[in-house]
């Protein structure tokens, strides 16, 4: 009897040892992980709105300066009327331009009308204006080449370069305009032109100042459309234009 009880005790002890050996040892406590660091972004680059520099304040032109600026490009092909000129930013690039009335010099029509001349010869009255009431504009016909005759009165527009404008030796881009000068000319700011708007919807986009004058008893102005000078009669109505 004693031997049986002893065996039972030994069996129990052996079973306990087996169960303890099979039990999974407890995992050591995990170290607390630090929270993930927040991504550090580079500071945002401030956005700076770049605005064109305003045209420099220049002294009033002298007749000698006007005559010399025209001679820089046209040499002796035209005669300058130093009593009829105006300055302004006609192409809207922030540099002062010059507009001056000239006539062909005697014997210089060949050079003036040459296809390889250093100026753009055009007639602003041949440019077809957009129709204010039409969203889709028809393709404008290509005008015939402009030719100058000895009796013509012409308008030179010399685009300025840099802070010194048309006085700069680098100022050489120029337009020679026929049927664009009869009487006096003056420079007019867009803000002044737009006062005649009357609150009506604008259509035509202007850039720069305009050259105000009267052609064929019709008051109006010449404006630059980005590639050409165009005649705009006032009778067409101021509601068709606005500043760009």
Secondary structure, DSSP 8 states (H G I E B T S, - for coil): -HHHHHHHHHHHHHHHHHHHHHS---------------------------------------HHHHHHHHHHHHTTSEEEEEEEEEEE-TTSSSS-EEEEEEEE-TT-HHHHT-TT-SSEEEEGGGS----TT-SS-------------TT-EEEEEE---STTGGGSTT---EEEEES--SS--EEE-HHHHHTT-TT----EEE-S-EEEEEETTEEEEEEE-SSSEEEEEGGG-GGGEEE-
